[in-house]
Amino acid sequence: MENTIVSIGDLLRSWRQRRRLSQLELSVDADISQRHLSFVESGRSSPSRRMLMRLADELRIPARERNRLLTVAGFAPEYCERSLDEPDMAAARNAVELIISGHQPHPALVVDRAWNLLLANDAAHFLLEGVNPDFLTPPVNVLRLSLHPDGLAPRVANYRQWKAHVVDRLTHQVDLTADPALAKLLGEIKAYPAPDTARPYSEHDTSARTGIAVPFELETARGKLTFLSTTTVFGTAVDISLSELVIETFFPMDAHTAEVMRNL
């Protein structure tokens, strides 16, 4: 949210408007009176912790933003935030590493909320052959890497289709989180020019914009490799960092791709 929003009433109103709900609709969904909600938004009444959490549920506010909501209202945060490198997160890190290593010989990687690379298996590193080293200096943003003219863009055969998928996904994430850093990244990616070799966008390509399984076609020294890209998230995690992790896995879409990856 913008830095000018400082009161709990302003925050709640901003989230309600972002979700395109009236005070009446939200009060009915949260089982509170519209009058009480109006008083909270105007600053005439202070919400309880329980009420805030109920409103956060109805407004689908992510864990990180829920913590801010609570602290602005004078309550302790609900969720902790720890790095995967901390001892208390060893079990979670082991589980994540098991998932991506078990996906071999196919690519798999783990990114944080901002799409910065945290972990990757060996097969994922193979896809980065020939990339400008400047793009591989941490933090490596995988969305920027896949679409920037100096990144993988010249080798992405279905560039326009892949970019449409990334823009759709990032737009949804910005709508959900109201994160200004993600909004800035979205604007940057939208401005990237398509490579001269990028094939035209076709109506058939829109079938992949469901976000369930999206083709990723990459030209390599071993020929064109075609993958289906899927994501996994930890939706019930109580740690902020864990709840924001995304595991991106790539499955071979044809026999040639499967054979190349097996032979690596």
Secondary structure by P-SEA (a helix, b strand, c coil): cccccccaaaaaaaaaaaacccaaaaaaaacccaaaaaaaaaccccccaaaaaaaaaaacccaaaaaaaaaaacccccbbbbccccccaaaaaaaaaaaaaaaccccccccccccccccccaaaaaaacccccccccccccccccccccccccccccaaaaaaaaaaaaaaaaaaacccaaaaaaaaaaaacccccccccccccccccccccbbbbbbbccccbbbbbbbbbccccccccccccbbbbbbbbccaaaaaaaaac
